[in-house]
Amino acid sequence: MPRRVNLPGADELFRATASRPRKDGEVEEEPESTGLSGRIKHNEKMTVYLTSDELLAVEQARLKLRSELGRNVDRGRLVRAALAIALGDLEARGTDSEIAQRLSAS
């Protein structure tokens, strides 16, 4: 006798990820979802190509953080932190920032 499998419906598979309108016409923002680990869900993606040496440097930095600080950090989190530092420096120092200097030299 064939077994009947219950599959989830479309409402269970597809949930709204954008802002939801409320009855009073205001827009209700979705809260940033965090898991048990405290990690934030990111809805956007960007692909970056690295040389073998750059990827090796990222991996070595990740392993150094783990061995010296006891922090188990994935590559994406490491890159996002470095990007935040670079953008903060750019905001604070403008063309004197390290990233502006590096990009003007290339």
ABEGO torsion letter per residue (X at the ends): XBBBBBBBBAAAABBBABBBBBAAGBBBBBBBBBBAAGBBBBABBBBBBBBAAAAAAAAAAAAAAAAAAGBBBBAAAAAAAAAAAAAAAAAAAEAABAAAAAAAAX
